[in-house]
């Protein structure tokens, strides 16, 4: 499963499993969890302090974009 529909309907949403997100209505922080069948255009987010991931609309999330860091001796 993948988040292809989310990528099509929300082009600015980097729907990558493991990406850090902040839920704007509540301010909670979490990470994108793997997709499951039947999600539609929603993401599964595992918020900090919770065991099970929740279904969240991508429009209500702020995606934390981290700068890429090259490691010495490694190819970028």
C-alpha positions as CSV (number, residue, x, y, z in Angstrom):
1,X,0.0,0.0,0.0
2,X,1.1,3.5,-0.6
3,X,-0.2,7.1,-0.3
4,X,-0.6,7.6,-4.1
5,X,-4.0,9.2,-3.7
6,X,-2.7,11.6,-1.1
7,X,0.1,12.6,-3.4
8,X,-2.3,13.3,-6.2
9,X,-4.8,15.3,-4.1
10,X,-2.3,17.2,-1.9
11,X,0.8,17.8,-4.0
12,X,2.6,19.7,-1.2
13,X,2.3,16.9,1.3
14,X,5.4,14.7,1.4
15,X,3.6,11.6,2.4
16,X,6.6,9.5,3.2
17,X,6.4,6.9,6.0
18,X,8.4,8.1,9.0
19,X,8.1,11.9,8.2
20,X,7.6,14.2,11.2
21,X,4.3,16.1,11.3
22,X,2.5,18.5,13.5
23,X,-1.3,18.4,13.8
24,X,-2.3,22.1,13.5
25,X,-5.7,21.9,15.4
26,X,-4.2,20.2,18.5
27,X,-0.4,20.9,18.1
28,X,0.5,17.3,18.7
29,X,3.6,15.9,17.1
30,X,3.9,12.5,15.3
31,X,5.2,10.5,12.5
32,X,3.5,9.1,9.4
33,X,2.7,5.4,9.7
34,X,2.5,2.9,6.9
35,X,-0.7,2.9,4.8
36,X,-3.5,0.3,5.0
37,X,-6.3,-0.4,2.5
38,X,-9.4,1.8,2.6
39,X,-7.7,5.1,3.7
40,X,-8.7,7.2,0.7
41,X,-7.0,10.6,0.8
42,X,-6.1,10.4,4.5
43,X,-2.8,9.7,6.3
44,X,-2.2,7.5,9.2
45,X,-0.2,9.3,11.9
46,X,1.2,7.9,15.1
47,X,1.2,10.7,17.6
48,X,3.8,10.9,20.4
49,X,2.6,9.1,23.5
50,X,0.0,7.0,21.6
51,X,0.2,3.3,20.6
52,X,-2.2,3.2,17.7
53,X,-2.0,5.5,14.6
54,X,-5.0,7.8,13.8
55,X,-6.4,8.8,10.4
56,X,-5.7,12.4,9.7
57,X,-6.6,14.8,6.8
58,X,-3.3,15.9,5.2
59,X,-4.6,19.5,5.0
60,X,-4.5,19.7,8.8
61,X,-0.8,18.7,9.1
62,X,2.4,20.7,9.0
63,X,5.2,18.7,7.6
64,X,8.6,19.1,9.2
65,X,11.2,19.4,6.4
66,X,14.7,18.5,7.6
67,X,17.8,19.7,5.8
68,X,19.8,17.0,4.2
69,X,23.2,16.5,5.8
70,X,26.0,14.7,3.9
71,X,28.2,12.4,6.0
72,X,31.9,12.6,5.4
73,X,33.2,9.8,3.2
74,X,29.7,9.0,1.9
75,X,28.2,9.7,-1.5
76,X,25.2,12.1,-1.4
